[in-house]
Amino acid sequence: MTDLNPSSSSLIVVTGANGLVGSTICTALVERGSAVRAVVRRAGTAPSLTGIEERVGDFQDSEFAAAVVEGARGVVTTVHPMGSDRETQHRVAVEGTPVLARAARDAGVARLVHISTAAVYDRSPGTGDVDETSPLVDDDAGDYAVTKRDTDAALATIDGLTCVLLRPPAILGDGESSIWNSLRPARMRDDEDARHTVPEGSFAWVHVEDLAAFAADVATGRIPTAADPASGPVDGACTAVNVAAGPATQRDYYETVTGALGVESVWEEGPAWTGRIVADRAHGWGWTPHIDLAQALAEIDAGLRG
């Protein structure tokens, strides 16, 4: 078992530091006493906090990747061009993320944390609960799920690197770029088709602050490596970990959003996935979410009404 001893070297690199997840992870790292090298594509977009150094560039460029990870103890990758065509998602994520990962390995970075997604799992109606050993999506799944799946697979082939794949479901949290608090509600407001759902279907979720806290703890070594993935990251291997909060239904989410917007949800009948994302491995690593469903939904409601 290896403890990174965060006090010995506190520098953590975070890509996508201007996004909802990346910026929240930066904050969590600073709160833990880490120095943060925030990688962004546009100058002046990294969080403005003491302890954060902004670096502007493209981590797909091997020279930039090598320079940005120099002296770092950990790396957290959050970038995926969700909503772009499959070719772009493949180029940036499947091909680009391993460039940074190999640079991290070559620089002696102790640990790389990649923000993956629970969308990589097959959650067809009737599949039941999903853990880290569950089947992944087929090639005919959506662009996002397939390219995230393939990014995970590409990272798993990199020898000599301790890598952790964090797999959250829907990430709730306030912010203009938030899919579930801002962008999805905007579509539901403007398009009646976006308000259709099977109400009994599962709505798997986690709050961004709880996800960020776990990512920061893993990246800084507060969670030491272990021989068994049930207890911690496996040294020199690529370990997947589901990061999900308590159970919820599509009705919970849709009623919150449509109620705040003053529109009506459209309930449909039909098959739906009714399982849960099992996060026992994360709990075994010492993670406990602190934001419950009522608080998360109240935040959505207040944000939309405000």
N, C-alpha and C positions, 0 to 999 in steps of 0.2 A: 504494500500500500504506500502510495507516494503523496505527500502533502506539499503543495507548491510553495507554502510559506509566503503569502502575499507581501509581507513586509520586505522581503529580499529583493523584489523587483515588481513594481506595481503597474507598469505600463501595459495597457490593454488597447488593441486596435479595434475599432468598430466601423464596419462599412455600412453605408446607408444611414449615416448618423443624423440626417435631417428628417427621416421618416418617423412615423408614430412609434414603431417598435425600436428602431435604432436610437432615437433621441431619448426614449424612456430608459433604455439600457445604459446609455451614457450617464444619465442622472443617477441610476442605481450604482454604477461603478464609482462615481465621484463620492457618493454617500458612504461608500466602503473604503474610501481613502486611496483609490486608484487614480493614476494619471491616465488620461484617455487621448488617444490619437484618433480623431474623428475624420473618417474618409467620406468626402462628398464630391459631387460633380460640379457644383456651383459655389463660388466663393461667398462667404458670409451666411451660409445656411446651417452650419453646425450649431448645436446648442451653445449659448453664451453663458458658460459657467467656468468658474475658476478650476483649473486642473484639466481643461480640455484644449487640446491643440488641433486646429483644423488643418487637414491636408486635402488639397484639391487634385483630383486625378482619376484615372481609370484603372481599377485593379486588374483588368484583363491584360494590361500592359505589363510584361514580366519585369521590366526595369523599375517601373513605379511600384509594383507589388513588392519587389525585393527591398526597395528603399523604405517603404511604409511600415514593413514588419520588423525592420532592424531594431534590436534592443527590446522588443516586446516580449512579455511573458505569456500573453494570451491574445487570441484573435476571435472576434465575434462577427459573423457575416449575416447580414439581414437583407441583402439586395436580391430582388426578383421582380422583373418588369411585368407584373400581373396586368392582364388586359392587353398586352401586346400580342402580335401574331406569334405562332409557335416557333418560327425561325428565330425571331428576336429573343424569345424566352430561352431557347436552346443555346444561342450564342452567348448571352450574358450569364446565364446560370449554369447550364450543363458544361459549357466549355470554359467560361470565365472564372467561376468560383474555384475550380481546381488549380488555376494558375496561382491564385493567392494562397491556397492551401499548400501547394508545393513550395512556394517561397517561404511560408511560415515554417514548414518542416526543415528546409535547408538553413534557415536562420536560427534553428534551435528553439523555436517557440514551444512551450510546454503543452499547450492545449488550444485546440480550435473548436469553437462552438458555432454550429450552423443552425440558423432558424429555418427549419423545414416546415412541414404542415401535416396535420392528420388527414388532409385530402389525398395523401398517397395511398391510403387504405381503401380497399373495396368496402363500401358501406351500402351495398344494394339492400333492398327490402329483404328481411329474413336472415341477414348475416349475423345479427346479434352483436354482442359486445366485441370491442376491438382492442387488442393489446399489441405489443411490439412484435409479436410473432405472427400476426394476422396477415392474410394475403393482401398484396398490393393491387392497385388498379391495373387493368389491361391497357394495351396501347390505344384502344378506342375511347378511352376516357378523355375528358377535356384537356386542353393544352396546358393549363396550369398544373393539374394533378400529374400529368405525365412528365412534364419537364422538372417538376419538383422531385418526383420519384427518381428520374434519371440523374439529377444532381446528387441526390443521396448516394446512388450507386457509384457515381464517379468519385465521390469523396472516399468511399469505402475501399477503393482500389489503391489509395495512396499509402504506401508503406512508410513506417517510421514516424507516424503522426498519431497522437491521441486526439481523437475527434469525437464530438458529441453532437448528435442530430436531435434537436429539440422539436417535437411535433405537436404544436398547438392546433386546436380546432379554430372556430371563429374567435377572433381577438377583439374584445370589447375595450373601449377606452375613448376618451374625449379627444378630438382633434380634427382639423379640416381634412386630413388625408385618411382618417379612420374609415375603413370599409363599412363596418357594422354600425357605427354611431353617426356617420355623416353621409357617405356616398351611397350605400344601399338605401337608407331612408329617403334620400333625394330622388332616387329612381321610383321608390314606392309612392312618393308624393305626386310625381309627374306622370306615372304610367300605371294604369289599373292592372295590367298584366303582371306587374311586379308584386302585387299584393296577394297573389294566389299561393296557397300552400295547403298541405295536409296537416291539420292542427295537431294531431297526435304524434307526428314525427318528432324525432329527437332534435334538439338544438344544442349541440355540443359547443362549449365556449370556455374561455379563460379571460380574465382581465389582464390588460397589458402590463399593469404594475406588478402583478404576481408573476407573469412570465418573465419580465425584466429582472426581477429579484432573483429568480432561479438562474437565469442566464448569467447574471453577474457573479453569483456564488460559484457556478461551475467554472467560469472563465478565470476567476481569481484563485481557484484552488481551495476555496473554503469547503468544497466537497472533494475529498481525496479520491484517488483511484483505488480500485479494488479488483480482485480476481474474478468476482461474480458481478455481472451487470445489475443484479438486484440490489447491490449495495453501493455502487459508484461506477464512474467511467472506467473502462478496461484500458490499462496502460498499453499504448501502441496500437489500439484497435479503434474501430468506429462503432460507437454505441448509440442506439436510438432510444429516446425517452419521450413518452407521451406526457403532455403538460395540459391537463384539463381540470376544470372546476366541477362543481356539483351538477346534477341532472337538471335539464330544462326541456321544454317542448317548443315546437315552432309557434304554438299559440302564445306562449309567454312572450316571445320576441315580437311577433307580428302585432299582437294587441297593444304592446307598449308603443311601438312605432306609429301605428295607424291612429291610436288614441291621441298621441301627442300632435300628430299632423292634422287631425280632424277629418280623416278619411276612413273608409271601411275596408277591413280585411275580407278576402274572398276565400272561404273554406271549401276545400275540395275533398272528395272521397277517393280512396285508392291506396295502393301499397306505399309504404314509407319505411325508412330505416328507423327502428325504435330502440336500438342498442345504446351503449355508452362508450366513450373513449376511456379505457381503463388506465389510470395513472398510478397504479400501485408501485411501479418502478421509481417514479419521481418521489413518491412518499417515502420509499425505502432509502432514498438519498437524502432525506430530511426536509423535503419541500412540503409546505402546507399553504394553500391559498388563503388569503386574508379577506378578500372581497367576495361577498356572497351574492347570490342572484338578485335579491331585492335591491341591494346597493347598486349593482351594475345596471339594472334596468332603470332605477331611479335616475342615474346619471344620464342615460339615453333620453329619458323623458324630459329632464330639466334642460338638457342641451338643445333639444328640438323645440321646446316651447320658448326657450330664451332667444 
